[in-house]
C-alpha cells in the first residue's frame, strides 16, 4: 500500500500532495451542519452539536458562554467579515480567552518530551517515527480547549526551564502578519518552529490553516523530522457551545531517510461518531507500510506492526505509545497539571525577561478571575502597541527580533508559502551569562512590569 493510497485520505492525484491535504478538509462537516436561518432571525448562521444531529440545532444555538445581548451585538459586527481572513483584524472580548498566550501554548508540546528522548535512544527507525509523531499529536489535547490564547505583543517572549532538562524560548517576531518562532532543546533533541496561520471566518465557525513549519532533530543520529499538520475548525464561535475539530491528514517526513507517517484525523459525525479518532501508517522510504497507528488525538496513540497490505501482523498486539497526563478534575480551562506550570514562575529561569508572557497584566487578571480588569488591560496593551508602532516608524526604526533571525528560506505549505525564522543562539549566550552570576536579585512579580518593547529597551535588559 503506497502512502497515497485512498485509505489514507482524500484525492490522491491531480494537484499533488498538498492539494490532496487541502481537499480532504473542504468536504468536512456537510452532514453535521444545519442552518437555523429564520428560526433565530440570523442570516448565515450555522450551528453544530457534536453530540447530536441536525434536529437540535436551534436548542444548541441558545447555549454557550455569551450573554444574549453580547452575542447579538457581536454577530452584527462580525457579519461583514464572513469569508475573510480575520487573523489580526478583529478585537475579541476576554470572555472567550484563557489566561495563557499563544507563546505559552506553543510551549505545552514539551510536556511529553520523554517521547523524543525515547526516539533519540531508539535503534528501530520505524519506532522512532512512532514516538516522534506521537509527540506532535500530544499537543492536540491543548488544541481541543475552546478558549482562545492571547495574541502575543510584538517582541513578547516566553521562557521555560526546569522541565526534563529543556530550555525553551519563544518570541513574537512579526505583528502583521502575526508570526511566532520557538526553539527548544535538551541533550536528546532540538525543536524549531515558525508559527503562522491563515483563517477563514464563516459566521459561527472559523477554519484555521497552519502555514507554520515544525522540525525536530534527534541529536544521536542527526535525523530531521518535519511535520505538516491538519487544519483546525472552531465550531459555534458565537451561538452554541464552542468545540474544536481537526479533520484531515497529518504528514510527518524523515527528511534524512525519506520515511513518512501519514495519519488521518477523522471528522466528527452525527452524535459524535468518529470524533477525535486518528488512523494511519508509518511507511518506509519505498512507501510500504511498516506500522499501523490508531488512537484519539485528545487521549492516546497506539501502534502495531503490519504487513505490506497494512494488515496487523499475527502475534503482535496493539501497544500504547502515548497517553494524555492526568488533569485536575473540573478545571475551568481543562489544563493538565503541566499546563498550570506554564503560567508558574517555577518553570521560569533566573531573571526572566521583562517581555515574558507570565508578566502580562491582562493574562494575570484573567487568571485571577477579574474579567473587567483583564479587558481593560488588554485594551491598554493593544493601544500601546499601536502607539509603539507609530513612534517606531516615525523614528525610522525597524523591529528586529532578538532571539530569531529571518532567513531567505521560503517553506511551501498546503495553504501558502512561509518565511522561515531561525534561532540565532543569542538566547543561549544570554542565559549562560545570567546563570553564571553569583547573586541574582529575586524577581519581584508585583513590581516587574511587562515590557515587550525591545527595540527601545535592549540595553536596559
KOLLOLO-616126 format. One record per residue (C-alpha): residue number from 0; x, y, z. Coordinates in nm, 4 decimals. Layout:
N
<site NUM,<X,Y,Z>>
...
This chain:
461
<site 0,<0.0000,0.0000,0.0000>>
<site 1,<0.1568,0.3294,-0.1063>>
<site 2,<0.1462,0.6431,0.1014>>
<site 3,<-0.1125,0.7979,-0.1289>>
<site 4,<-0.3479,0.5000,-0.1013>>
<site 5,<-0.7140,0.6122,-0.0908>>
<site 6,<-0.7440,0.4591,0.2548>>
<site 7,<-0.5175,0.7302,0.3852>>
<site 8,<-0.7071,1.0383,0.2746>>
<site 9,<-0.8994,1.2140,0.0077>>
<site 10,<-0.7995,1.2678,-0.3531>>
<site 11,<-0.4556,1.1293,-0.4201>>
<site 12,<-0.3614,1.2697,-0.7619>>
<site 13,<-0.4416,1.5710,-0.9749>>
<site 14,<-0.2903,1.8670,-0.7941>>
<site 15,<-0.0309,1.6778,-0.5968>>
<site 16,<0.0345,1.6065,-0.2331>>
<site 17,<-0.0552,1.9461,-0.0848>>
<site 18,<-0.3736,1.9650,-0.2925>>
<site 19,<-0.4737,1.6276,-0.1510>>
<site 20,<-0.4418,1.7554,0.2041>>
<site 21,<-0.6382,2.0721,0.1319>>
<site 22,<-0.9189,1.8882,-0.0470>>
<site 23,<-0.9685,1.6479,0.2421>>
<site 24,<-1.0643,1.9454,0.4604>>
<site 25,<-1.3070,2.1064,0.2180>>
<site 26,<-1.5555,1.8188,0.2441>>
<site 27,<-1.5758,1.8299,0.6239>>
<site 28,<-1.8980,1.8604,0.8115>>
<site 29,<-2.1628,1.8784,0.5403>>
<site 30,<-2.3752,1.6154,0.7137>>
<site 31,<-2.3243,1.7735,1.0549>>
<site 32,<-2.4145,2.1323,0.9735>>
<site 33,<-2.7580,2.2838,0.9996>>
<site 34,<-2.8537,2.6391,0.9194>>
<site 35,<-3.1021,2.7958,1.1580>>
<site 36,<-3.1920,3.0894,0.9333>>
<site 37,<-3.5379,3.2162,1.0141>>
<site 38,<-3.5560,3.0212,1.3388>>
<site 39,<-3.3466,3.2722,1.5284>>
<site 40,<-3.3553,3.5528,1.2753>>
<site 41,<-2.9870,3.5454,1.1790>>
<site 42,<-2.8803,3.5108,0.8177>>
<site 43,<-2.5927,3.2720,0.7507>>
<site 44,<-2.5903,3.1235,1.0989>>
<site 45,<-2.4881,2.7589,1.1243>>
<site 46,<-2.4832,2.5670,1.4495>>
<site 47,<-2.3362,2.2203,1.5066>>
<site 48,<-2.3945,1.9999,1.8092>>
<site 49,<-2.1068,1.7479,1.8142>>
<site 50,<-2.3060,1.5149,2.0347>>
<site 51,<-2.6291,1.5258,1.8348>>
<site 52,<-2.7781,1.5519,1.4896>>
<site 53,<-2.9300,1.8256,1.2768>>
<site 54,<-3.2639,1.8332,1.4529>>
<site 55,<-3.1367,2.0037,1.7705>>
<site 56,<-2.9528,2.2996,1.6128>>
<site 57,<-3.1994,2.5559,1.7487>>
<site 58,<-3.1646,2.4267,2.1040>>
<site 59,<-2.7858,2.4186,2.0723>>
<site 60,<-2.7781,2.7772,1.9413>>
<site 61,<-2.9150,2.9042,2.2727>>
<site 62,<-2.6280,2.7528,2.4688>>
<site 63,<-2.2716,2.8707,2.5137>>
<site 64,<-2.0831,3.1282,2.7176>>
<site 65,<-2.2108,3.4501,2.5572>>
<site 66,<-2.4834,3.6622,2.7126>>
<site 67,<-2.7620,3.7173,2.4627>>
<site 68,<-2.7064,4.0914,2.4306>>
<site 69,<-2.3315,4.0439,2.3771>>
<site 70,<-2.3917,3.7612,2.1346>>
<site 71,<-2.6358,3.9643,1.9252>>
<site 72,<-2.4175,4.2741,1.9021>>
<site 73,<-2.1058,4.0725,1.8214>>
<site 74,<-2.2868,3.8807,1.5499>>
<site 75,<-2.3951,4.2058,1.3845>>
<site 76,<-2.0386,4.3383,1.3971>>
<site 77,<-1.8821,4.0191,1.2612>>
<site 78,<-2.1188,3.9561,0.9691>>
<site 79,<-1.9196,4.1852,0.7410>>
<site 80,<-1.6112,3.9641,0.7869>>
<site 81,<-1.7713,3.6401,0.6631>>
<site 82,<-1.5375,3.4774,0.4128>>
<site 83,<-1.2382,3.6851,0.5288>>
<site 84,<-0.9071,3.6058,0.6942>>
<site 85,<-0.9570,3.7568,1.0396>>
<site 86,<-0.6202,3.6563,1.1872>>
<site 87,<-0.5429,4.0084,1.3075>>
<site 88,<-0.8467,4.2126,1.2024>>
<site 89,<-1.0822,4.1777,1.4971>>
<site 90,<-1.0629,4.2728,1.8652>>
<site 91,<-1.2176,3.9937,2.0720>>
<site 92,<-1.3720,4.0063,2.4228>>
<site 93,<-1.1796,3.8464,2.7085>>
<site 94,<-1.4710,3.6190,2.7972>>
<site 95,<-1.3562,3.3787,2.5237>>
<site 96,<-0.9896,3.3850,2.6343>>
<site 97,<-0.7839,3.1580,2.8565>>
<site 98,<-0.5102,3.3006,3.0868>>
<site 99,<-0.2291,3.1990,2.8537>>
<site 100,<-0.0699,3.3457,2.5414>>
<site 101,<-0.0049,3.1675,2.2145>>
<site 102,<0.3661,3.1582,2.3021>>
<site 103,<0.2827,2.9669,2.6183>>
<site 104,<0.0577,2.7267,2.4322>>
<site 105,<0.3480,2.6604,2.1949>>
<site 106,<0.5480,2.5506,2.4996>>
<site 107,<0.2834,2.2971,2.6068>>
<site 108,<0.4121,2.0495,2.3497>>
<site 109,<0.7179,1.9960,2.5703>>
<site 110,<0.5044,1.8216,2.8352>>
<site 111,<0.5691,1.4829,2.6742>>
<site 112,<0.9322,1.5430,2.5776>>
<site 113,<1.0202,1.1972,2.7100>>
<site 114,<0.8833,1.0669,2.3783>>
<site 115,<1.1609,1.2497,2.1919>>
<site 116,<1.4178,1.1287,2.4426>>
<site 117,<1.2985,0.7742,2.3744>>
<site 118,<1.3072,0.8319,1.9980>>
<site 119,<1.6660,0.9534,2.0188>>
<site 120,<1.7682,0.6388,2.2036>>
<site 121,<1.5675,0.4065,1.9763>>
<site 122,<1.7535,0.1917,1.7212>>
<site 123,<1.4415,0.0952,1.5222>>
<site 124,<1.3822,0.3695,1.2618>>
<site 125,<1.0079,0.2981,1.2388>>
<site 126,<0.9521,0.3017,1.6126>>
<site 127,<1.1434,0.6251,1.6186>>
<site 128,<0.8793,0.7641,1.3843>>
<site 129,<0.6041,0.6369,1.6168>>
<site 130,<0.7481,0.8234,1.9142>>
<site 131,<0.8114,1.1498,1.7285>>
<site 132,<0.4684,1.1673,1.5644>>
<site 133,<0.3014,1.0762,1.8960>>
<site 134,<0.4841,1.3718,2.0477>>
<site 135,<0.3470,1.6006,1.7774>>
<site 136,<-0.0054,1.4664,1.8349>>
<site 137,<0.0164,1.5216,2.2109>>
<site 138,<-0.0319,1.8979,2.1717>>
<site 139,<-0.3788,1.8397,2.0296>>
<site 140,<-0.5148,1.7823,2.3785>>
<site 141,<-0.4415,2.1522,2.4351>>
<site 142,<-0.5847,2.2435,2.0935>>
<site 143,<-0.9248,2.0987,2.1873>>
<site 144,<-0.9751,2.3644,2.4536>>
<site 145,<-1.2485,2.6076,2.3433>>
<site 146,<-1.0676,2.9058,2.4954>>
<site 147,<-0.8544,3.1374,2.2849>>
<site 148,<-0.4983,3.2234,2.3943>>
<site 149,<-0.3985,3.5898,2.3997>>
<site 150,<-0.2243,3.7108,2.0857>>
<site 151,<0.1363,3.7977,2.1761>>
<site 152,<0.2553,4.1566,2.1569>>
<site 153,<0.5354,4.2173,1.9077>>
<site 154,<0.8604,4.1382,2.0913>>
<site 155,<0.6855,3.9380,2.3629>>
<site 156,<0.8710,3.6261,2.4782>>
<site 157,<0.8187,3.3146,2.6829>>
<site 158,<1.0976,3.1275,2.8569>>
<site 159,<1.0815,2.7896,3.0257>>
<site 160,<1.3342,2.5811,3.2157>>
<site 161,<1.3149,2.3230,3.4955>>
<site 162,<1.1360,2.0604,3.2850>>
<site 163,<1.3255,1.7498,3.1709>>
<site 164,<1.6425,1.9471,3.1084>>
<site 165,<1.4752,2.1545,2.8366>>
<site 166,<1.5475,2.5167,2.7573>>
<site 167,<1.2577,2.6756,2.5710>>
<site 168,<1.2384,3.0240,2.4218>>
<site 169,<0.9596,3.1682,2.2062>>
<site 170,<0.9266,3.5168,2.0603>>
<site 171,<0.6631,3.7095,1.8664>>
<site 172,<0.8673,3.8002,1.5589>>
<site 173,<0.6012,3.9732,1.3475>>
<site 174,<0.2780,4.1608,1.4151>>
<site 175,<0.1371,4.1898,1.0601>>
<site 176,<0.1086,3.9083,0.9779>>
<site 177,<0.1175,3.7577,1.3294>>
<site 178,<0.4102,3.5161,1.3476>>
<site 179,<0.5885,3.3421,1.6331>>
<site 180,<0.9102,3.1429,1.6490>>
<site 181,<1.0281,2.8983,1.9137>>
<site 182,<1.3304,2.6855,1.9962>>
<site 183,<1.3529,2.4033,2.2500>>
<site 184,<1.6491,2.1828,2.3269>>
<site 185,<1.7835,1.9240,2.5685>>
<site 186,<2.0525,1.6560,2.5459>>
<site 187,<1.8422,1.4442,2.3076>>
<site 188,<1.6650,1.6761,2.0642>>
<site 189,<1.6254,2.0183,1.9073>>
<site 190,<1.2809,2.1536,1.8222>>
<site 191,<1.2357,2.4549,1.5958>>
<site 192,<0.9097,2.6078,1.4798>>
<site 193,<0.7977,2.9116,1.2838>>
<site 194,<0.4264,2.9572,1.3507>>
<site 195,<0.1789,3.1363,1.1274>>
<site 196,<-0.1866,3.0735,1.0470>>
<site 197,<-0.4390,3.1757,0.7861>>
<site 198,<-0.8080,3.1841,0.8740>>
<site 199,<-1.1444,3.1924,0.7057>>
<site 200,<-1.4337,3.3283,0.9086>>
<site 201,<-1.7616,3.1553,0.8255>>
<site 202,<-2.0033,3.3301,1.0604>>
<site 203,<-2.0399,3.0925,1.3523>>
<site 204,<-1.7221,2.8988,1.2797>>
<site 205,<-1.3691,2.9622,1.1639>>
<site 206,<-1.1298,2.7496,0.9613>>
<site 207,<-0.7662,2.7734,1.0706>>
<site 208,<-0.4947,2.6726,0.8252>>
<site 209,<-0.1443,2.6111,0.9694>>
<site 210,<0.1177,2.7771,0.7499>>
<site 211,<0.3943,2.7110,1.0015>>
<site 212,<0.6947,2.4800,0.9883>>
<site 213,<0.7831,2.2413,1.2703>>
<site 214,<1.1064,2.0406,1.2779>>
<site 215,<1.2642,1.8029,1.5259>>
<site 216,<1.6291,1.6981,1.5125>>
<site 217,<1.7408,1.3947,1.7125>>
<site 218,<2.0950,1.4511,1.8310>>
<site 219,<2.2258,1.0933,1.8385>>
<site 220,<2.1986,1.0303,1.4624>>
<site 221,<2.1186,1.3814,1.3422>>
<site 222,<1.7933,1.2792,1.1710>>
<site 223,<1.5449,1.5574,1.0999>>
<site 224,<1.1648,1.5275,1.1016>>
<site 225,<0.9233,1.7797,0.9535>>
<site 226,<0.5504,1.7990,1.0209>>
<site 227,<0.2564,1.9065,0.8043>>
<site 228,<-0.0421,1.9189,1.0450>>
<site 229,<-0.4109,1.9094,0.9530>>
<site 230,<-0.6202,2.2273,0.9603>>
<site 231,<-0.8477,2.3069,1.2519>>
<site 232,<-1.2113,2.4093,1.2626>>
<site 233,<-1.3582,2.6040,1.5559>>
<site 234,<-1.7339,2.5497,1.5659>>
<site 235,<-2.0066,2.7530,1.7396>>
<site 236,<-1.7976,3.0639,1.7954>>
<site 237,<-2.0906,3.2819,1.8997>>
<site 238,<-2.4012,3.0648,1.9116>>
<site 239,<-2.3862,2.7285,2.0879>>
<site 240,<-2.1095,2.5588,2.2825>>
<site 241,<-1.7702,2.6137,2.1201>>
<site 242,<-1.5877,2.2976,2.0167>>
<site 243,<-1.2826,2.2122,1.8080>>
<site 244,<-1.2173,1.9594,1.5344>>
<site 245,<-0.9074,1.8934,1.3223>>
<site 246,<-1.0218,1.6876,1.0226>>
<site 247,<-0.7680,1.5940,0.7574>>
<site 248,<-0.4226,1.4481,0.7123>>
<site 249,<-0.1160,1.4840,0.9301>>
<site 250,<0.2062,1.4019,0.7470>>
<site 251,<0.5455,1.3701,0.9128>>
<site 252,<0.8536,1.3094,0.6982>>
<site 253,<1.2015,1.1981,0.7956>>
<site 254,<1.3946,1.4431,0.5789>>
<site 255,<1.7132,1.2426,0.6286>>
<site 256,<1.5902,0.8987,0.5162>>
<site 257,<1.2597,0.9581,0.3339>>
<site 258,<1.0424,0.7576,0.5733>>
<site 259,<0.6977,0.9004,0.6346>>
<site 260,<0.3974,0.8869,0.8661>>
<site 261,<0.0521,0.9603,0.7228>>
<site 262,<-0.2320,0.9848,0.9744>>
<site 263,<-0.5936,1.0735,0.9030>>
<site 264,<-0.7844,1.2741,1.1619>>
<site 265,<-1.1487,1.1701,1.1288>>
<site 266,<-1.4130,1.4453,1.1129>>
<site 267,<-1.6796,1.4419,1.3793>>
<site 268,<-2.0006,1.2840,1.2511>>
<site 269,<-2.3554,1.2649,1.3808>>
<site 270,<-2.3820,1.2027,1.7541>>
<site 271,<-2.0044,1.2240,1.7908>>
<site 272,<-1.9209,0.9351,1.5574>>
<site 273,<-1.5510,0.9344,1.4757>>
<site 274,<-1.4766,1.2348,1.6924>>
<site 275,<-1.1077,1.2595,1.7903>>
<site 276,<-1.0178,0.9359,1.6046>>
<site 277,<-0.6830,0.9063,1.4255>>
<site 278,<-0.5664,0.6223,1.1993>>
<site 279,<-0.2745,0.5716,0.9643>>
<site 280,<0.0634,0.4162,0.8969>>
<site 281,<0.4376,0.4541,0.9291>>
<site 282,<0.5879,0.3993,0.5804>>
<site 283,<0.9405,0.3153,0.4745>>
<site 284,<1.1188,0.5164,0.2063>>
<site 285,<0.9662,0.2891,-0.0599>>
<site 286,<0.6167,0.3827,0.0675>>
<site 287,<0.5381,0.0399,0.2100>>
<site 288,<0.3544,0.0378,0.5455>>
<site 289,<0.5534,-0.0912,0.8399>>
<site 290,<0.3498,0.0065,1.1468>>
<site 291,<-0.0179,0.0928,1.1774>>
<site 292,<-0.1196,0.3597,1.4256>>
<site 293,<-0.4563,0.4311,1.5806>>
<site 294,<-0.5951,0.6311,1.8685>>
<site 295,<-0.7684,0.9531,1.9700>>
<site 296,<-0.5821,1.2793,1.9362>>
<site 297,<-0.7097,1.4070,2.2714>>
<site 298,<-0.6351,1.0898,2.4656>>
<site 299,<-0.3841,0.8312,2.3407>>
<site 300,<-0.1989,0.6781,2.0442>>
<site 301,<-0.1250,0.3071,1.9914>>
<site 302,<0.0764,0.1139,1.7340>>
<site 303,<0.1117,-0.2361,1.5895>>
<site 304,<0.3451,-0.3863,1.3226>>
<site 305,<0.1690,-0.4576,0.9929>>
<site 306,<0.2274,-0.6355,0.6598>>
<site 307,<0.2632,-0.4776,0.3162>>
<site 308,<-0.1139,-0.4581,0.2832>>
<site 309,<-0.1433,-0.2663,0.6071>>
<site 310,<-0.2952,-0.5574,0.7979>>
<site 311,<-0.1783,-0.6289,1.1558>>
<site 312,<0.0905,-0.8955,1.1822>>
<site 313,<-0.0235,-1.2038,1.3751>>
<site 314,<0.1269,-1.2454,1.7182>>
<site 315,<0.1551,-0.8724,1.7834>>
<site 316,<-0.0879,-0.6718,1.9937>>
<site 317,<-0.1571,-0.3005,1.9972>>
<site 318,<0.0775,-0.1173,2.2320>>
<site 319,<0.0359,0.2310,2.3679>>
<site 320,<0.2882,0.4949,2.2649>>
<site 321,<0.1365,0.7955,2.4416>>
<site 322,<-0.1493,0.8800,2.6752>>
<site 323,<-0.2552,1.2226,2.7982>>
<site 324,<-0.1447,1.3066,3.1502>>
<site 325,<-0.3901,1.3297,3.4352>>
<site 326,<-0.5661,1.6642,3.4606>>
<site 327,<-0.7243,1.8315,3.7643>>
<site 328,<-1.0935,1.7499,3.7901>>
<site 329,<-1.3399,2.0221,3.6890>>
<site 330,<-1.0598,2.2523,3.5779>>
<site 331,<-1.2194,2.5567,3.4146>>
<site 332,<-0.9684,2.5741,3.1313>>
<site 333,<-0.9058,2.1973,3.1022>>
<site 334,<-0.5361,2.2387,3.1790>>
<site 335,<-0.3220,1.9434,3.2748>>
<site 336,<-0.1016,1.9907,3.5809>>
<site 337,<0.1781,2.0801,3.3413>>
<site 338,<-0.0475,2.3361,3.1742>>
<site 339,<-0.0768,2.5149,3.5082>>
<site 340,<0.3024,2.5089,3.5437>>
<site 341,<0.3286,2.7016,3.2165>>
<site 342,<0.1952,3.0092,3.3998>>
<site 343,<0.4031,2.9446,3.7099>>
<site 344,<0.7352,3.1125,3.7802>>
<site 345,<0.8587,2.7723,3.8982>>
<site 346,<0.9274,2.6948,3.5323>>
<site 347,<1.0907,3.0337,3.4706>>
<site 348,<1.4686,3.0812,3.4638>>
<site 349,<1.6621,3.3232,3.6800>>
<site 350,<1.5923,3.6871,3.5967>>
<site 351,<1.3155,3.6196,3.3472>>
<site 352,<1.2952,3.8685,3.0611>>
<site 353,<1.0577,4.1602,3.1205>>
<site 354,<0.8916,4.0670,2.7905>>
<site 355,<0.7776,3.7290,2.9294>>
<site 356,<0.4122,3.6304,2.8848>>
<site 357,<0.3739,3.5497,3.2558>>
<site 358,<0.4033,3.9219,3.3282>>
<site 359,<0.1185,4.0341,3.1020>>
<site 360,<-0.1324,4.2223,3.3215>>
<site 361,<-0.4347,4.1143,3.1141>>
<site 362,<-0.3346,3.7491,3.1320>>
<site 363,<-0.2734,3.7703,3.5060>>
<site 364,<-0.6060,3.9487,3.5728>>
<site 365,<-0.7926,3.6777,3.3824>>
<site 366,<-0.6069,3.4110,3.5778>>
<site 367,<-0.7335,3.5789,3.8953>>
<site 368,<-1.0891,3.5797,3.7575>>
<site 369,<-1.1135,3.9572,3.7130>>
<site 370,<-1.2655,3.9877,3.3645>>
<site 371,<-1.3293,4.3664,3.3714>>
<site 372,<-0.9677,4.4355,3.4630>>
<site 373,<-0.8436,4.1791,3.2089>>
<site 374,<-1.0456,4.3533,2.9381>>
<site 375,<-0.9157,4.6967,3.0349>>
<site 376,<-0.5543,4.5762,3.0485>>
<site 377,<-0.5914,4.4040,2.7129>>
<site 378,<-0.7242,4.7219,2.5529>>
<site 379,<-0.4412,4.9220,2.7103>>
<site 380,<-0.1766,4.6858,2.5727>>
<site 381,<-0.3280,4.6914,2.2263>>
<site 382,<-0.3395,5.0700,2.2260>>
<site 383,<0.0195,5.0917,2.3449>>
<site 384,<0.1236,4.8523,2.0705>>
<site 385,<-0.0366,5.0794,1.8102>>
<site 386,<0.1392,5.3828,1.9589>>
<site 387,<0.4694,5.1982,1.9737>>
<site 388,<0.4400,5.1099,1.6058>>
<site 389,<0.3607,5.4690,1.5112>>
<site 390,<0.6522,5.6094,1.7146>>
<site 391,<0.8912,5.3451,1.5839>>
<site 392,<0.8025,5.4212,1.2228>>
<site 393,<0.8269,5.7972,1.2809>>
<site 394,<1.1818,5.7475,1.4090>>
<site 395,<1.2704,5.5224,1.1169>>
<site 396,<1.3274,5.2225,1.3402>>
<site 397,<1.2622,4.8704,1.2132>>
<site 398,<1.1674,4.5986,1.4570>>
<site 399,<1.4212,4.3170,1.4695>>
<site 400,<1.3621,4.0032,1.6783>>
<site 401,<1.6248,3.9422,1.9445>>
<site 402,<1.6429,3.5640,1.9507>>
<site 403,<1.5468,3.4660,1.5954>>
<site 404,<1.6659,3.5801,1.2531>>
<site 405,<1.4588,3.5990,0.9373>>
<site 406,<1.6175,3.3760,0.6726>>
<site 407,<1.5966,3.3779,0.2930>>
<site 408,<1.4271,3.0374,0.3067>>
<site 409,<1.0680,3.0068,0.1857>>
<site 410,<0.8898,2.6902,0.3016>>
<site 411,<0.5884,2.5683,0.0992>>
<site 412,<0.2771,2.4512,0.2853>>
<site 413,<-0.0609,2.3282,0.1588>>
<site 414,<-0.2084,2.6734,0.2240>>
<site 415,<0.0682,2.9083,0.1174>>
<site 416,<0.4376,2.9837,0.1454>>
<site 417,<0.6090,3.0650,0.4737>>
<site 418,<0.9028,3.2900,0.5554>>
<site 419,<1.1221,3.0943,0.7953>>
<site 420,<1.2806,3.2322,1.1127>>
<site 421,<1.5840,3.0568,1.2578>>
<site 422,<1.7073,3.0538,1.6173>>
<site 423,<2.0265,3.2629,1.6316>>
<site 424,<2.1804,3.1199,1.9509>>
<site 425,<2.1876,3.4537,2.1329>>
<site 426,<1.9427,3.3389,2.3985>>
<site 427,<2.1774,3.0534,2.4927>>
<site 428,<2.4556,3.3076,2.5370>>
<site 429,<2.2257,3.5375,2.7359>>
<site 430,<2.1217,3.2600,2.9729>>
<site 431,<2.4803,3.1454,3.0229>>
<site 432,<2.5782,3.4964,3.1363>>
<site 433,<2.2776,3.5373,3.3666>>
<site 434,<2.3098,3.1892,3.5183>>
<site 435,<2.6809,3.2457,3.5896>>
<site 436,<2.6110,3.5405,3.8162>>
<site 437,<2.6701,3.4571,4.1819>>
<site 438,<2.3946,3.6777,4.3158>>
<site 439,<2.0740,3.7429,4.1254>>
<site 440,<1.8012,3.9525,4.2773>>
<site 441,<1.4827,3.7609,4.3497>>
<site 442,<1.2175,3.8523,4.0934>>
<site 443,<0.9527,4.0776,4.2424>>
<site 444,<0.6474,3.9955,4.0339>>
<site 445,<0.4491,4.2814,4.1788>>
<site 446,<0.6982,4.5475,4.0704>>
<site 447,<0.8202,4.3887,3.7440>>
<site 448,<0.6285,4.5447,3.4590>>
<site 449,<0.5605,4.3687,3.1337>>
<site 450,<0.7841,4.5295,2.8719>>
<site 451,<0.7980,4.3760,2.5237>>
<site 452,<0.9066,4.6982,2.3512>>
<site 453,<1.2531,4.5575,2.2968>>
<site 454,<1.3897,4.7874,2.0327>>
<site 455,<1.3874,5.0670,2.2940>>
<site 456,<1.4905,4.8668,2.5985>>
<site 457,<1.7569,4.6174,2.4882>>
<site 458,<2.0339,4.7953,2.6777>>
<site 459,<1.8271,4.8107,2.9942>>
<site 460,<1.7580,4.4405,2.9939>>
